[in-house]
């Protein structure tokens, strides 16, 4: 599983939660700039992933922080990057850190992914 969000502390907590659940997971904080896009592309091309988790701040699912026009543009750009560089990966929208494992289950079902 590859995942990312806006907040570094959430990224670290989610990565630990996924790894403790036995999933091969990389989760990191993504920035809304060329460096962030490059990092995402690099991560997507480094391995094949069953799923790509996108955090609630970026995807607009965080009920405490409604989306803005700027974040919607960022989210659209991210979706196109993922589609171009990992077309076989399922997109998994996460609402908050505690939602990561349930979100994987919603999208991938009971299968145990390796990446």
C-alpha positions as semicolon CSV with decimal commas, in nm:
position;residue;x (nm);y (nm);z (nm)
1;X;0,000;0,000;0,000
2;X;0,115;0,348;-0,078
3;X;-0,040;0,633;0,111
4;X;0,001;1,002;0,163
5;X;-0,159;1,300;0,327
6;X;-0,082;1,655;0,424
7;X;0,030;1,603;0,785
8;X;0,360;1,423;0,869
9;X;0,242;1,307;1,212
10;X;-0,062;1,138;1,058
11;X;0,151;0,977;0,787
12;X;0,381;0,819;1,045
13;X;0,089;0,692;1,255
14;X;-0,090;0,544;0,954
15;X;0,225;0,374;0,826
16;X;0,280;0,214;1,167
17;X;-0,086;0,103;1,188
18;X;-0,074;-0,057;0,842
19;X;0,256;-0,232;0,905
20;X;0,130;-0,360;1,242
21;X;-0,164;-0,507;1,050
22;X;0,083;-0,701;0,836
23;X;0,067;-0,482;0,526
24;X;0,369;-0,369;0,328
25;X;0,309;0,003;0,350
26;X;0,476;0,331;0,270
27;X;0,293;0,640;0,391
28;X;0,433;0,991;0,374
29;X;0,343;1,360;0,391
30;X;0,287;1,507;0,045
31;X;0,342;1,870;-0,049
32;X;0,139;2,067;-0,302
33;X;0,426;2,161;-0,532
34;X;0,662;2,021;-0,796
35;X;0,872;1,849;-0,531
36;X;0,562;1,672;-0,397
37;X;0,459;1,564;-0,746
38;X;0,809;1,431;-0,813
39;X;0,813;1,241;-0,484
40;X;0,475;1,087;-0,562
41;X;0,586;0,981;-0,910
42;X;0,904;0,829;-0,767
43;X;0,712;0,633;-0,503
44;X;0,461;0,510;-0,763
45;X;0,735;0,389;-0,997
46;X;0,946;0,225;-0,725
47;X;0,698;-0,061;-0,672
48;X;0,364;-0,204;-0,779
49;X;0,086;-0,119;-0,535
50;X;-0,253;-0,279;-0,482
51;X;-0,387;0,045;-0,340
52;X;-0,306;0,413;-0,305
53;X;-0,446;0,581;0,006
54;X;-0,518;0,953;-0,018
55;X;-0,569;1,140;0,310
56;X;-0,882;1,333;0,403
57;X;-0,726;1,681;0,395
58;X;-0,630;1,630;0,032
59;X;-0,933;1,432;-0,086
60;X;-1,194;1,655;0,080
61;X;-1,330;1,378;0,308
62;X;-1,215;1,540;0,634
63;X;-1,537;1,668;0,796
64;X;-1,345;1,916;1,013
65;X;-1,167;2,081;0,719
66;X;-1,386;2,132;0,411
67;X;-1,213;2,136;0,070
68;X;-1,104;2,456;-0,098
69;X;-1,062;2,532;-0,467
70;X;-0,682;2,501;-0,426
71;X;-0,706;2,158;-0,262
72;X;-0,955;2,039;-0,522
73;X;-0,707;2,131;-0,795
74;X;-0,431;1,949;-0,602
75;X;-0,651;1,642;-0,558
76;X;-0,733;1,635;-0,931
77;X;-0,363;1,660;-1,016
78;X;-0,283;1,375;-0,776
79;X;-0,552;1,153;-0,924
80;X;-0,408;1,203;-1,271
81;X;-0,054;1,131;-1,149
82;X;-0,168;0,808;-0,983
83;X;-0,367;0,708;-1,291
84;X;-0,066;0,769;-1,519
85;X;0,196;0,596;-1,302
86;X;-0,001;0,320;-1,126
87;X;-0,302;0,243;-1,344
88;X;-0,364;-0,092;-1,177
89;X;-0,376;0,043;-0,822
90;X;-0,709;0,104;-0,653
91;X;-0,768;0,456;-0,521
92;X;-0,858;0,451;-0,151
93;X;-0,996;0,769;0,006
94;X;-0,925;0,793;0,377
95;X;-1,129;1,023;0,604
96;X;-0,887;1,035;0,900
97;X;-0,598;0,827;1,039
98;X;-0,827;0,581;1,218
99;X;-1,009;0,518;0,888
100;X;-0,707;0,380;0,699
101;X;-0,766;0,009;0,760
102;X;-1,147;0,031;0,721
103;X;-1,095;0,226;0,397
104;X;-0,869;-0,048;0,262
105;X;-1,138;-0,301;0,351
106;X;-1,407;-0,093;0,177
107;X;-1,210;-0,088;-0,147
108;X;-1,012;-0,412;-0,151
109;X;-1,242;-0,632;0,054
110;X;-1,099;-0,910;0,265
111;X;-0,800;-0,979;0,040
112;X;-0,465;-0,934;0,209
113;X;-0,254;-0,714;-0,019
114;X;0,122;-0,740;-0,029
115;X;0,180;-0,376;-0,131
